[in-house]
């Protein structure tokens, strides 16, 4: 099911993948250069409903409008805030999630919006080749249980570059920023995606549901 939501940043879109006996909602938004067709978001939408997690794939207003470049982070946050009431509509605890720029939005707004947890896929710890421009503060400031899923060869931040903190981290061996793995890698693309979905299923299973 798809629905469009008017926000102060424009019209956003949510595509629901519903679980039969849902206990959680995972809201997942895309990055600054792609949409919800990203392989990791699609894999989670296919797998999680069988584990009691309804997945809501969120398209930011700029993407719905057909623009090719994402706006400033502040505008992304405005769009996310505007659709949050729809995400909480089912009356279930919501895990704020996203990949890349979407992960940053989830971290920045988690406490303010009352997210139960944050799932950060391919968190862009720094621009490629510029580790001095760290965005670690956003991740460390999420203030709720957080899982980072990071490719082993992500030029925006490899797993070993992440600071210690309250977050958990799952590494996808050989994966790049989009979790693509080289053909010569000892695990294929399907196996890499299973690392993601298995890690997220296990992590959600460990979370305490808000009372």
C-alpha positions in Angstrom: 0.0 0.0 0.0 1.3 3.5 -0.9 0.2 6.8 0.5 1.3 10.3 -0.1 1.7 12.8 2.8 1.9 16.6 2.5 4.8 18.0 4.5 6.3 21.5 4.8 9.0 20.3 2.5 6.6 19.0 -0.1 4.8 15.7 -0.7 6.4 12.6 0.6 5.4 9.0 -0.1 5.3 5.9 2.1 5.1 2.3 0.8 3.9 -0.1 3.4 5.0 -3.7 3.6 2.8 -5.0 6.4 3.4 -7.8 8.9 0.4 -9.9 9.8 1.0 -9.7 13.6 3.2 -6.6 13.7 5.0 -5.7 16.9 7.2 -2.9 15.3 7.3 -0.5 12.4 10.6 0.0 10.7 10.6 3.3 8.7 13.4 3.3 6.2 14.4 6.2 4.0 16.8 6.4 1.1 20.0 8.3 0.6 20.9 11.5 -1.3 21.6 9.8 -4.6 19.0 7.1 -4.8 15.5 5.9 -3.8 13.8 3.1 -1.9 14.7 0.7 -4.7 18.1 0.4 -2.9 19.1 -3.3 -2.5 19.3 -3.1 1.3 15.9 -1.4 1.8 14.2 -3.9 -0.6 15.8 -6.8 1.2 14.5 -5.6 4.6 11.1 -5.0 3.2 11.0 -8.6 1.8 12.3 -10.3 5.0 11.2 -8.4 8.1 7.3 -8.7 7.8 7.7 -12.5 8.5 9.4 -11.5 11.8 6.6 -9.2 13.0 8.0 -6.0 11.6 6.0 -3.8 9.3 8.3 -1.9 7.0 7.5 1.6 5.8 9.7 2.7 2.9 9.8 6.5 2.9 10.5 8.6 -0.2 11.5 12.2 0.7 9.6 15.0 -1.0 12.6 15.9 -3.3 12.6 12.4 -4.6 8.8 12.3 -5.1 9.1 15.6 -7.1 11.6 13.9 -9.5 14.6 16.0 -8.5 18.0 14.5 -8.8 19.8 16.2 -5.9 18.8 16.1 -2.3 18.2 19.4 -0.4 20.1 20.6 2.7 20.0 18.3 5.8 17.6 20.8 7.5 15.1 20.3 4.7 15.4 16.6 4.9 14.6 16.7 8.6 11.5 18.9 7.9 10.2 16.2 5.5 10.8 13.4 8.0 9.1 15.3 10.8 6.1 15.9 8.6 5.4 12.3 7.9 6.2 10.9 11.3 2.6 11.0 12.5 1.7 8.6 9.6 4.5 6.2 10.7 3.2 6.2 14.3 -0.4 5.8 13.1 -0.5 2.0 13.5 0.1 2.5 17.2 3.3 0.5 17.3 6.8 1.5 18.4 8.7 2.9 15.4 12.3 2.2 14.6 13.7 5.2 12.6 15.9 4.0 9.8 17.5 4.9 6.6 20.5 4.5 4.4 23.3 7.1 4.1 21.7 10.6 4.3 18.5 8.9 5.5 20.5 7.4 8.4 21.7 10.8 9.3 18.1 12.2 9.4 17.0 9.3 11.6 19.9 9.9 14.1 19.3 13.7 14.2 15.6 13.5 14.9 15.3 10.2 16.9 14.9 11.7 20.4 12.8 14.6 19.3 10.2 12.4 17.5 10.2 9.6 20.1 11.7 6.9 17.9 12.2 3.6 19.8 15.5 2.9 18.1 17.6 3.8 15.0 18.8 1.6 12.1 21.6 3.3 10.3 22.5 1.7 7.0 25.7 2.8 5.4 26.1 5.7 7.8 28.2 8.3 6.0 30.8 8.9 8.7 32.7 11.3 6.5 32.9 12.3 2.9 35.1 10.0 0.9 38.8 10.8 1.5 38.0 13.4 4.1 38.0 11.6 7.5 38.6 14.9 9.3 35.1 15.9 8.4 33.5 13.5 10.8 29.7 13.2 11.3 30.2 10.9 14.3 28.4 13.4 16.6 25.1 12.7 14.8 25.4 9.0 15.3 26.6 9.2 18.9 23.9 11.8 19.7 21.0 9.6 18.6 20.1 8.9 22.2 18.2 5.6 21.5 19.4 2.0 20.8 21.2 2.2 17.4 22.4 -0.4 15.0 24.9 0.6 12.3 25.2 -1.8 9.2 28.3 -0.9 7.3 30.1 -2.3 4.3 33.6 -3.4 4.9 34.8 -1.3 1.9 32.6 1.7 2.4 34.5 4.8 1.3 32.2 7.0 3.5 33.6 5.1 6.6 34.8 1.6 7.1 33.7 -0.3 10.2 37.0 0.1 11.9 36.8 3.9 11.6 33.7 4.2 13.7 34.3 5.5 17.3 33.3 3.4 20.3 29.8 4.3 21.5 26.5 2.9 22.6 25.7 1.7 19.1 26.0 -1.9 17.8 27.7 -2.5 14.4 27.2 -5.2 11.8 29.9 -5.4 9.1 29.0 -6.6 5.6 32.3 -8.0 4.3 33.6 -6.5 1.1 30.5 -4.3 0.7 30.7 -0.8 -0.7 28.4 2.2 0.2 25.6 0.5 -1.6 26.5 -3.0 -0.1 27.6 -4.2 -3.6 30.3 -6.8 -3.3 32.9 -7.6 -6.0 32.5 -10.6 -8.1 35.8 -11.9 -6.8 34.6 -11.7 -3.2 34.2 -15.0 -1.3 30.5 -14.2 -0.7 28.0 -13.3 -3.4 25.5 -10.5 -3.4 22.7 -12.7 -2.0 24.9 -13.7 1.0 25.8 -10.1 1.6 22.2 -9.1 1.8 21.5 -12.0 4.2 24.2 -10.6 6.5 22.1 -7.4 6.6 18.7 -9.0 7.1 20.0 -11.5 9.7 21.8 -8.8 11.6 18.7 -6.6 11.7 16.3 -9.4 12.6 18.6 -10.4 15.5 19.0 -6.8 16.7 15.3 -6.0 16.6 14.7 -9.2 18.5 17.0 -7.9 21.3 15.1 -4.6 21.7 12.8 -4.0 24.6 9.4 -2.7 23.4 8.5 0.6 25.0 5.8 0.2 27.7 
